[in-house]
Amino acid sequence: MDLETALRSQAHACDLLGSQMYADLLDRAADDVVAGGPTAAVLAGHEDDPGPSGLALRLAGSIHRLVLEGSAPEVARFYPSVGGTWEADAGWEAVRDLLAARPDDVRAWLDRPPQTNEVGRSAALMGGLLEVSRLWPGLPVRLVELGSSGGLNLLADRFRYRARDGGEAGPADAPVLIEDAWTGAVPTDAPWPDVVSRQGSDVMPIDVATEEGRLTLTAYVWPDQVHRHERLRGALAIAAEHPVDVRRARALDVVEDLRLEAGTVTVLWHSIMWQYLDRTEQDAVRARIDELGASATGDQPFVHLFLEPTRRTPESRHEFWLVLETWPGRGEVRRFLGRSHPHGPPLEWEDTRA
């Protein structure tokens, strides 16, 4: 994918996902690439980066990081995440001047993958975990996550959720409230999951106990989506009180090491990370998941729960489906529970109970 296409494609996606600021900024960056401006110079060497690597988001996150650090005040006045107001013409001029004056500072983050650790995706995770609790009431949960970033979604049971119909679930005093979390018959009557262990993994884990880690996660949240920043701040506060372990490891290494434990249900979870694995690793992870499933028993069940761009049928388009796979099977082994926004809420629950 060429640079112009990468920028315009992401601009269009940002527009669809409610960020007019990034839609404006990335479209103008594409124009600047065509004109041979400073954007082209900053992105030189990345012309052949694959589309799923998120080059445009890496560029935007690197600029946002400089704003959050306080080292780009001339740009900061246009960024809502630090109290500014986006103005398309003046804002782009300020960003373009930054790219021209400090190309090396911006390039510093272009070789790392985006690390959003989007807390809103916990709405989907909790919907799935409630279904697991309905299937195996009283059985403690071991939660294992692939592509965890900073591990914040491993704390999903410590967040509070408000459904579109006004119903709420989760700890009443939680500093994270996910509004408009669910539509449909999410099984909120199931026992609240008893998560007895949490293990995260990532090829480039973020340590949310450090200032650098918190800055990294904040930089990849789109500046004009203030509600997402509020959720992130609340989740970081919970993580400070209840730290989670995120190991540096490939997805394949994690599943190869994973073993089921009697008296617990092991839940392997991931969200919007599958695209970053090459096909060889995807196939190997899938094969190991099937092996774990074959070893599951009623006393040590295994669950694969994921939110990824998925085709429900070979003829369907990709949508962000929450998919539940269970072993030993109860009802349908593979179930499409509902569709989600890429950043999380709402989860539109569609599944009928097995």
Summary of the structure (lengths in Angstrom):
residues: 354
radius of gyration: 20.7
end to end distance: 42.9
largest distance: 63.3
contacts: 1182
relative contact order: 0.13
helix: 43%
strand: 19%
